[in-house]
């Protein structure tokens, strides 16, 4: 089953609900090692993206992804807006003419988005950032596609890998972002960006190829 424009609109709507429900939890995580605004930023940004897509439905996956990127960059504060905006914008550039995304195109889009985040944030796996969830998710997508699986199975594998990546941040000392200023005090906390990324991939599993 291919990923349609409608799937992307449903995904963003689900994320708006998820981040609204998890706002306090994400803020609690961010209060321990950041600015205590990650939850409110994500809830506000994805609610705005949902409203934008539903108010004027896009015609293609690329159009949907690009509009999400633009809204996030305008409405989300801190580092999250530019990073998540870059993720969606880079994903959009891989499929400018496609009416739906097959497994190869889905992999290409999410891989490009992840590469964009790494380039913008200068982060690698182990730095205690959202990259710790994104990179394993893309690796799982690639392995799943190589095994001949379709988008639904690919996204299930990616979500599981993202959750494991999120959990891997708990013992790490942050090397990037505001948390890095805390040094050893950043240890034994889940990274809020990796946590919101795991939620993003879980919603993709449930809605992007449904």
Backbone as a ProteinNet text record, in pm:
[ID]
protein_1_A
[PRIMARY]
XXXXXXXXXXXXXXXXXXXXXXXXXXXXXXXXXXXXXXXXXXXXXXXXXXXXXXXXXXXXXXXXXXXXXXXXXXXXXXXXXXXXXXXXXXXXXXXXXXXXXXXXXXXXXXXXXXXXXXXXXXXXXXXXXXXXXXXXXXXXXXXXXXXXXXXXXXXXXXXXXXXXXXXXXXXXXXXXXXXXXXXXXXXXXXXXXXXXXXXXXXXXXXXXXX
[TERTIARY]
83.9	0	87.4	59.6	137.9	88.3	173.9	139.7	78.1	-43.5	-113.8	-106.7	-150.9	-159.5	-254.1	-364.4	-458.4	-395.8	-307.2	-235.9	-151.8	-86.3	-1.9	-86.9	-200.6	-290.4	-337.5	-370.9	-413.5	-300.4	-180.2	-62.1	-43.1	-50.6	-30.1	-142.8	-266.1	-377.4	-356	-307.2	-280	-168.3	-68.3	41.6	-5.4	-95.2	-149.5	-218.3	-295	-361.5	-260.6	-163.5	-63.8	17.9	66.8	148.7	65.2	-63.2	-149.9	-166	-184.9	-201.2	-72	41.3	171	244.9	177.6	243.6	308.1	235.2	289.8	409.2	400.1	510.7	636.4	620.4	735.9	794.6	708	756.4	832.3	783.2	852.3	991.8	1001	1132.2	1224.7	1170.2	1251.2	1288.3	1202.8	1234.1	1358.7	1382.6	1497.4	1629.3	1628.8	1757.3	1751.2	1639.2	1626.1	1552.2	1468	1397.3	1253.7	1209.3	1072.6	965.6	999.5	901.4	877.6	938.8	928.2	784.6	717.2	580.5	487.7	493	405.2	440.6	568.9	610.1	557	571	526.9	374.8	303.9	157.8	108	166	123.5	157.1	276.6	319.8	239.2	214.9	143.5	-6.6	-59.6	-199.2	-214.9	-119.6	-123.7	-107.1	-18.7	1	-124.7	-186.4	-313.1	-419.3	-434.2	-535.9	-507.7	-380.6	-342.8	-379.5	-348.1	-374.8	-524.4	-596.9	-740.2	-817.6	-765.2	-833.6	-826.2	-717.4	-696.5	-618.3	-685.4	-617.1	-516.9	-394.5	-292	-320.9	-261.4	-288.3	-188.1	-68	35.7	106.2	173.1	251.3	356.4	424	527.7	467.9	353.4	288.4	250.6	200.3	163	285.4	391.1	512.2	573.6	574	632.2	551.4	420	338.1	354.7	367	395.9	527	627.8	758.2	746.6	676.2	663.6	591.6	485.7	411.3	497.5	567.8	651.3	760.8	821.9	927.9	874.5	747.2	687.7	636.9	591.4	517.4	588.7	691.1	758.3	886.1	897.9	1014.9	1132.8	1242.2	1361.9	1423	1491.5	1555.9	1457.8	1346.7	1254.8	1194.9	1157.9	1098.2	1189.3	1312.3	1402.8	1435.4	1449.6	1487.6	1373.3	1257	1143.3	1101	1109.9	1079.3	1171.8	1300.3	1397.2	1365.9	1326.2	1291.6	1182.5	1074.5	963.3	998.4	1075.3	1110.7	1201.4	1301.7	1391.5	1318.4	1226.2	1146.4	1066	1012.1	930.5	1010.2	1138	1217.9	1243.5	1220.9	1251.9	1139.7	1020.5	905.1	818.8	876.8	802.4	681.9	684.4	576.5	491	527.4	458	318.8	222.7	87	70.9	161.4	166.8	308.7	343.4	479.9	482.7	563.8	584.7	694.2	731.8	829.7	963	1010.3	1138.4	1131.5	1021.6	1006.6	989.5	918.6	903.5	1038.7	1117.8	1250.9	1335.6	1331.9	1411	1369.4	1239	1190.2	1233.3	1214.3	1247.3	1398.8	1472.7	1618.2	1669.5	1612.4	1653.9	1619.3	1501.9	1464.4	1561.3	1601.2	1695.5	1831.8	1878.3	2006.1	2001.7	1887	1872.5	1881.4	1819.6	1826.9	1971	2041.7	2180.9	2267.9	2245.4	2324.6	2296.1	2169.6	2132.6	2177.8	2158	2191.5	2332.7	2404.1	2541.8	2549.5	2446.3	2440.9	2457	2508.9	2525.5	2461.8	2445.8	2395.9	2490.1	2431.8	2509.8	2522.5	2475.7	2483.2	2365	2269.5	2148.7	2058.7	2014.7	1923.3	1820.3	1734.4	1636.1	1700.3	1824.8	1897.2	1909.8	1914.4	1926.1	1802.7	1690.1	1570.6	1555	1591	1571.7	1661.1	1788.2	1881.4	1848.6	1824.7	1784.6	1654.3	1562.6	1436.3	1460.8	1546.8	1576	1651.4	1740.7	1811.4	1712.9	1614.2	1513	1426.2	1392.3	1318.4	1395	1523.1	1605.3	1615.2	1637	1646.4	1514	1405.2	1273.7	1246.5	1280.6	1258.2	1346.4	1470.3	1560.7	1506.7	1435.1	1374.3	1246.2	1208.9	1093.3	962.1	966.8	843.7	786.4	658.4	586.3	577.9	527.6	530.9	475.9	367.2	310.6	410.6	471.7	569.5	697	735.6	852.7	835.6	718.5	693.5	681.3	630.7	625.5	766.6	855	994.1	1060.8	1031.6	1090.4	1044.9	917.1	865.2	930.6	947.3	1013.1	1157.6	1226.9	1366	1375.1	1280.9	1281.2	1260.2	1173.3	1150	1274.7	1344	1469.7	1574	1577.7	1669.6	1639.5	1511.8	1471	1522.8	1500.1	1541.4	1692.9	1765.5	1912.1	1967.1	1886.4	1936.3	1941	1871.9	1861.3	1997.3	2090.1	2217.8	2320.6	2289	2388.6	2410.7	2530.9	2560.9	2545.4	2463.7	2434.3	2559	2574.8	2686.9	2642	2510.2	2455.6	2335.2	2303.3	2185.2	2203.3	2095	2100.5	2138.9	2095.8	2127.5	2277.7	2353.9	2499	2564.5	2498.4	2553.9	2552.9	2470.6	2458.8	2566.8	2635	2739.3	2682.4	2744.6	2703.5	2561	2509.8	2373.4	2268.5	2309	2214	2195.9	2278.3	2268.5	2141.4	2092.3	1975.7	1847.9	1834.4	1710.9	1686.9	1561.9	1530.2	1540.7	1593	1598.1	1458.8	1411	1275.9	1261.7	1364.7	1357.5	1349.6	1426.3	1418.4	1282.1	1225.3	1093.5	985.6	989.3	889.4	908	1030.8	1055.8	998.5	1013.1	953.5	801.6	741.2	596.8	561.4	644.9	621.9	623.4	718.2	726.3	614.3	571.8	459.2	331.7	312.6	195.3	206.7	327.4	347.6	309	348.6	311.8	160.3	91.2	-53.6	-137	-81.2	-163.7	-104.9	25.1	85	64.2	41.8	17	-106.1	-200.6	-321.1	-420.1
-119.6	0	124.7	218.1	340.6	445	543.2	655.2	766	805.1	906.8	1042.6	1144.9	1277.8	1275	1202.1	1189.8	1125.4	1027.9	966.3	1068.7	1155.9	1257.6	1355.4	1394.6	1483.8	1416.1	1287	1212.3	1200.9	1179.7	1170.4	1299.2	1411.4	1539.1	1565.8	1529.8	1545.7	1459.8	1337.1	1250	1306.5	1364.5	1424.4	1544.7	1623.8	1736.9	1687.5	1579	1521.9	1463	1388.9	1324.8	1426.4	1528.4	1627.9	1711.3	1729.1	1796.3	1714	1583.6	1494.2	1477.3	1478.9	1455.7	1585.1	1698.7	1827.6	1837	1800.6	1811.4	1718.5	1598.4	1503.5	1554	1602.9	1654.7	1777.3	1859.8	1976.8	1934.3	1830.5	1778.5	1727.9	1655.3	1607.8	1724.7	1825.5	1939.9	2027.6	2030.1	2109.7	2057.2	1927.3	1867.1	1903.8	1919.7	1941.5	2050.3	2124.1	2225.3	2348.3	2402	2527.7	2509.8	2386.5	2356.4	2407.1	2412.2	2460.4	2362.3	2244.6	2153.5	2105.5	2073.6	2025.5	2129	2250.4	2356.2	2391.2	2390.9	2420.1	2316.5	2189.8	2083.4	2082.4	2101.3	2102.4	2218.2	2335.1	2452.5	2438.4	2392.6	2382.6	2283.1	2166	2064.1	2090	2159.6	2202.4	2301.5	2392.1	2488.5	2418.8	2319.3	2245.1	2166.8	2105	2033.8	2128.1	2242.7	2338.1	2388.1	2408.1	2455.4	2352.7	2226.4	2121.2	2095.6	2100.2	2071.5	2189.1	2309.5	2426.7	2436.5	2386.5	2391.5	2266.8	2154.5	2027.4	2031.6	1984.9	1983	1873.9	1888.7	1794.4	1680.2	1699.2	1596.2	1578.2	1464.6	1446.7	1556.5	1593.8	1696.8	1828.8	1865.4	1990	1986.2	1871.9	1857.8	1870.8	1800	1801.9	1941.5	2009.7	2144.3	2241.5	2231	2321.6	2295.9	2171.1	2141.1	2207	2193.8	2254.1	2404	2471.4	2616.7	2659	2587.5	2621.4	2599.6	2489.6	2461.6	2566.2	2606.3	2706.4	2841.4	2869.2	2996.1	2994	2877.9	2875.6	2808.6	2728.4	2655	2727.1	2755.2	2826.5	2735.3	2795.3	2720.1	2649.3	2539	2462.5	2371.6	2339.9	2240.6	2285.7	2412.4	2461.4	2442.8	2495.2	2475.9	2329.8	2248.8	2109.3	2026.6	2034.6	1961.3	2018.4	2150.4	2211.2	2160	2151	2097.6	1953.3	1875.2	1734.8	1723.9	1797.7	1789.3	1853.4	1961.2	2027.8	1940.6	1880.3	1793.3	1670.3	1618.1	1504.2	1543.2	1664.9	1710.6	1720.1	1752.4	1773.1	1644.2	1529.5	1403.1	1354.3	1412.1	1356.7	1467.4	1560.5	1679	1651	1545	1518.3	1397.6	1326.7	1201.2	1226.6	1144.9	1152.2	1062.5	968.1	882.2	826	775.7	729.3	578.8	509.9	367.6	349.9	227.7	202.5	269.7	265.7	328.7	480.1	538.7	683.9	726.6	645.8	675.1	672.7	571.2	562.1	682.2	717.5	830.8	960	979.7	1102.5	1112.2	1005.4	1011.1	1011.5	946.9	952.3	1092.8	1158.3	1295.3	1389.6	1369.6	1451.6	1435.8	1312.9	1285.6	1347	1333.5	1394.4	1545.9	1604.9	1748.8	1791.2	1714.2	1743	1733.8	1630.6	1614.8	1730	1769.6	1879.7	2010	2034.7	2160.2	2164.2	2053.3	2051	2006.6	1956.7	1908.9	1800.7	1716.6	1612.7	1474.6	1384	1245.3	1156.3	1029.3	934	934.2	940.2	944.2	1082.1	1184.7	1321.8	1357.7	1267.2	1287.3	1394.5	1367.2	1455.9	1371.7	1437.4	1366.8	1273.1	1299.1	1213.3	1071.2	1056.1	922	836.9	898.5	824.2	818.6	926.8	932.6	836.2	834.6	752.6	604	548.9	407.4	379.5	477	458.1	444.3	528.2	520.6	392.5	350.7	224.1	107.6	111.4	5.4	10.8	131.1	145.7	82.3	111.3	61.3	-91.2	-146.4	-291.8	-358.1	-297.2	-352.5	-349.3	-238.3	-227.5	-324.5	-339.4	-434.4	-576.7	-603.9	-736.3	-752.1	-646.3	-654.3	-613.9	-552.1	-514.8	-384	-365.4	-247.7	-141.9	-20.8	88.8	58.3	-14.4	-40.6	-115	-219.9	-296	-214.9	-137	-51.6	47.2	108.7	209	145.2	24.8	-45.6	-70.6	-112.8	-134.9	-4.8	102.1	232.2	282.4	264.3	310.1	236.2	106.1	27.5	72.6	97.7	142.8	282.1	368.4	503.4	498.7	410.8	397.6	346.4	252.2	204.3	315.2	395	507.4	610.1	638	728.2	677.2	549.2	492.8	495.1	488.5	488.3	621.8	728.3	859.4	874.1	788.8	806.7	814.1	723.1	728.8	823.3	884.6	964.7	1100.7	1152.2	1292	1371	1476	1552.4	1621.3	1614.7	1682.8	1792.5	1806.1	1909.9	1973.7	2095.4	2162.3	2217.6	2274	2336.6	2237.9	2113.7	2012.8	1992.4	2020.7	1999.7	2090.9	2203.4	2294.6	2233	2130.9	2070	1966.2	1922.7	1822.3	1694.9	1646.2	1520.9	1524.6	1642	1652.5	1617.9	1610.5	1570.4	1418.8	1345.8	1199.8	1156.5	1038.4	978.3	1059.8	1113	1178.1	1139.5	1113.1	1093.9	1227.7	1224.5	1347.1	1380.3	1503.3	1537.3	1533.2	1572.1	1567.1	1425.3	1336	1195.1	1137.5	1185.2	1137.3	1184.7	1312	1361.1	1296.4	1261.7	1192.7	1051.7	982.5	849	856.5	961.1	980.1	1005.3	1080.4	1108.1	979.4	890.9	766	670	672.9	587.2	630.5	761.2	810	776.7	779.1	738.1	592.9	509.2	365.3	348.2	426.7	408.4	476.9	579.3	658.4	680.3	665.8	705.1	602.7	478.4	375.9	294.8	359.8	289.3	275.1
0	0	0	-88.3	-98.3	0.7	27.1	115.1	29.8	61.9	-13.9	56.7	-14.2	46.8	166.4	152.8	263.9	385.5	363.9	476.2	551.1	475.8	539.3	619.3	565.1	638.6	767	760.2	879.2	980.4	932.2	1018.4	1098.1	1030.7	1098.2	1197.7	1162.1	1255.8	1380	1359.1	1472.9	1560.1	1496.5	1572.8	1653.8	1597.3	1672	1799.1	1787.5	1905	2002.8	1949.9	2035	2113	2043.6	2112.6	2209	2178.3	2273.5	2400.6	2382.8	2497.3	2576.4	2507.8	2571.9	2604.7	2591.7	2613.7	2751.6	2853.9	2990.2	3010	2954	2967.7	2897.3	2774.6	2701.9	2772.1	2828.5	2902.5	3026.8	3094.3	3212.7	3177.2	3065.3	3021.3	2990.2	2923.9	2883.2	3002.3	3103.4	3222.5	3293.1	3280.9	3349.9	3284	3150.5	3082.4	2975.5	2968.4	2863	2910.2	2823	2850.2	2895.8	2911.3	2956.9	2859.4	2730.6	2632.9	2518	2522.2	2408.2	2389	2498.7	2487.7	2427.4	2477.3	2425.8	2282.4	2249.7	2112.8	2013.7	2048.5	1957.9	1944.6	2055.6	2049.8	1964.2	1984.1	1908	1759.5	1728.9	1589.9	1510	1565.7	1488.6	1484.2	1584.5	1574.6	1459.5	1446	1336.4	1201.8	1194.6	1070	1032.8	1131.4	1106.5	1049.5	1112.8	1068	927	896.2	762.7	656.3	681.8	583.2	568	677.6	670.5	612.8	628.7	576.1	425	368.1	222.8	183.9	164.5	143.9	28.5	52.1	-53.2	-155	-271.8	-380.1	-387.4	-336.9	-346.5	-212.8	-192.6	-71.4	-51.7	-159	-146.9	-101.3	-155.7	-114.8	32.4	78.2	218.6	308.9	274.4	356.2	360.9	247.5	243.5	327.5	321.8	401.7	550.6	590.1	730.3	772.3	687.1	716.5	737.8	648.8	657.8	785.3	820.3	941.6	1065.9	1070.5	1187.7	1204.2	1095.6	1103.7	1152.4	1122.4	1163	1306.7	1353.6	1479.5	1595.6	1568.1	1675.9	1716.4	1844.3	1893.6	1921.6	1964.7	1999.9	1880.7	1909.7	1802.8	1729.5	1793.9	1736.8	1604.9	1592.4	1468.7	1349.4	1354.3	1242	1213.8	1319	1297.6	1240.2	1301	1246.7	1112	1097.8	968.5	860	891.1	795.6	760.2	859.9	835.2	728.3	745.3	650.5	516.3	519.6	395.1	308.8	369.2	293	241.2	320.6	274.1	150.5	150	37.6	-91.6	-82	-203.3	-280.9	-217.6	-284.6	-375	-361.3	-434.2	-493.1	-568.5	-610.8	-699.8	-778.4	-873.2	-836.6	-733.8	-701.9	-645.5	-686.3	-632.1	-509.9	-492.8	-375.1	-366.5	-248.3	-225.6	-205.2	-285.8	-262.8	-156.8	-131	-25.8	-49.6	-171.5	-202.8	-183.8	-228.5	-215.6	-69.5	7.8	150.6	220.1	191.9	249.1	209.4	81.8	34.3	104.8	122.1	184.5	330.2	406.2	548.8	571.3	482.7	492.6	465	364.1	332.2	447.2	507.4	621.5	737	762.6	871.8	842.8	720.2	682.4	698.7	664.9	681.4	827	915.4	1058.2	1107.6	1063.4	1106.2	1056.6	933.6	878.7	950.5	980.6	1045.1	1190.8	1261.6	1403.4	1434.4	1333.4	1352	1458.8	1465.8	1568.4	1506.9	1587.6	1548.4	1655.1	1622.3	1721.1	1842	1960.2	2083.2	2143.3	2070.7	2122.4	2211.8	2226.3	2309.5	2247.5	2125.8	2053.9	1980.7	1903.8	1823.2	1721	1687	1592	1644.9	1776.6	1835.1	1806.7	1779.2	1739.1	1588	1519.1	1373.8	1297.6	1329.7	1252.2	1261.6	1381.5	1386.4	1312.4	1314.7	1242.7	1093.2	1038.1	895.1	862.8	950.1	927.9	924.8	1013.8	1015.6	889.9	846.3	720.4	604.9	599.9	489.5	493.2	611.5	624.8	587.1	629.8	598.8	448.6	385.4	241.4	164.6	208.8	144.5	152.5	260.7	278.3	196.1	123	35.1	98.7	216.2	284.4	230.2	252.3	204.5	315.8	283.8	380.5	519	531.2	663.8	752.2	699.8	776.2	798.9	699.2	713.5	829.2	835.1	939	1076.5	1083.1	1211.3	1263.4	1174.7	1214.2	1256.2	1183.4	1214.5	1349.9	1381.2	1509.8	1625.8	1609.2	1714.6	1733.7	1624.4	1632.5	1694.3	1663.1	1720.7	1870.4	1916.6	2060.4	2130.7	2068.9	2127.2	2127.9	2020.6	2015.8	2123.6	2142.4	2251.6	2385.7	2412.8	2541.1	2559	2447.4	2455.7	2503.5	2497.7	2539.8	2691.9	2763.5	2909.2	2979.6	2953.5	3025.7	2965.5	2852.2	2780.9	2845.4	2828	2859.9	2730.4	2734.5	2613.4	2559.9	2427.7	2362.7	2267.2	2249	2162	2230	2188.6	2239.3	2379.7	2431.5	2563.2	2672.8	2657.8	2758.9	2774.3	2668	2675.8	2778.7	2811.2	2911.6	3050.7	3070.4	3202.6	3229.4	3125.8	3144.2	3204.5	3310.2	3372.5	3426.2	3454.7	3506.8	3402.2	3275.2	3171.4	3164.6	3238.2	3240.4	3314.5	3278.4	3344.2	3324.2	3205	3161.2	3015.5	2979.6	2838.9	2766.6	2644.9	2566.4	2514.4	2535.7	2488.4	2337	2262.8	2117.7	2065.3	2123.3	2084.1	2119.8	2231.2	2272.7	2176.4	2137.4	2042.2	1905.7	1870	1743.7	1745.9	1858.7	1870.2	1857.6	1913.2	1897.6	1751.2	1681	1539.4	1457.7	1486.6	1411.3	1450.2	1576	1617.8	1545.2	1531.7	1458.3	1309.4	1255.5	1115.8	1096.4	1189.3	1183.7	1180.3	1259.5	1274.7	1167.2	1101.5	1011.5	870.9	854.2	728	617.1	653.9	551	586	656.1	700	585.2
[MASK]
++++++++++++++++++++++++++++++++++++++++++++++++++++++++++++++++++++++++++++++++++++++++++++++++++++++++++++++++++++++++++++++++++++++++++++++++++++++++++++++++++++++++++++++++++++++++++++++++++++++++++++++++++

